[in-house]
């Protein structure tokens, strides 16, 4: 059960945080604490991070209920433990090496692919998406324009990581077993299987993103985050009708980038 009340020892009699305690809750202080823990593996809860990764597939709502608990106990929505990010980075490395092996890339080509996937596909796109969603949610989705009600940028980045993980597993792990023998073959079955995996992966991303923002009680009209489903399904049907093979296009792009 989640706690319903929280007594903060650093608060003053009227419920306002003392200056010293308030300083610990600034964005800079939270960011410093998070980055500092990146170098202290013993302080990371990898078991809990693995639990989150499992439930992002089976029951993502349970993951976001834990974010509620963190807000009530630590006065922040965003993660304060970088264990999830570390495990995601390991997943990226392993899956990218597998991708390089399946595409018959050399050692240095695989390293280039790894750098591209980590710093562009994950971090670069993540920073862009998180910043965009942070701006949109604070500008248009907050019920009351008040400094006490705002979406933390760190939380927006966490939502991206949560949504990116299932997409990564589907496209960079499960798909590997079908690429050479099924997907990149010039057949209807090939682009049907490949494009269907893309449909499932991006659907996961949209749905988990929606859950992340709908979990915040001070946001409104979060259902609009599900609207891209209509465009996604339309694009999927058009790709099948035209014979576009998204996976084949991705493989060609990766080979071009590592030359």
Secondary structure, DSSP 8 states (H G I E B T S, - for coil): ---S----TTB-TTS-B-HHHHHTTSHHHHHHHHHHHTT-GGGS-HHHHHHHHHHHHH-HHHHHHHHHHHHHHHS-SS-S-THHHHHHHHHHHHHHHHHHHHTT--HHHHHHHHHHIIIIIIIIHHHHHHHHHHHHIIIIIBSS-BTTB---HHHHHHHHHHHHHHHHHHHHTGGGGTIIIIITSSSHHHHHHHHHHHHHHHHHHHHHHHHHHHTSTTB--GGGGGTHHHHHHHHHHHHHHHT--HHHHHHHHHHHHT-
